[in-house]
Every structure is written in C-alpha cells, then in structure tokens.
Amino acid sequence: MAAIQIKDVPDEVRDILAAEARRSGKSLQAHLLGLLEKEARFARNREIVAQTPCPGRS
C-alpha cells in the first residue's frame, strides 16, 4: 500500500477534518482514507459515464 503525505495543510482545515473524524468515531487517518477512496470511486464513475454511449449525444 502506498503512503501519501500532504504538506502545508492550514490549521483550520486540519481541525475541521479532525472534528469530522471524531464525530464519525474514526481516526483522522481512517477518515481521510475514506475520503480518498470515495473520490477515487467518483473519478472511476466519471470515466465510465464519459465512455458510455448515450442516445442522442454525439
């Protein structure tokens, strides 16, 4: 599994994400991994939609 490091995250952003993680009963790392996984699924879905022929669309 790969590691991702993000530098220069503003304190306010980190605090908001940490609070969301606490509310959902997760560690910050688990919460961020979930967000990354969700974004990757959305990106994959966008690719599928873009490649799917749509009647009436040229």
Stockholm file with secondary structure:
# STOCKHOLM 1.0

chainA/1-58         MAAIQIKDVPDEVRDILAAEARRSGKSLQAHLLGLLEKEARFARNREIVAQTPCPGRS
#=GR chainA/1-58 SS CCCCCCCCCCHHHHHHHHHHHHHTTCCHHHHHHHHHHHHHHHHHHHHHHHHSCCTTCC
#=GC SS_cons        CCCCCCCCCCHHHHHHHHHHHHHTTCCHHHHHHHHHHHHHHHHHHHHHHHHSCCTTCC
//
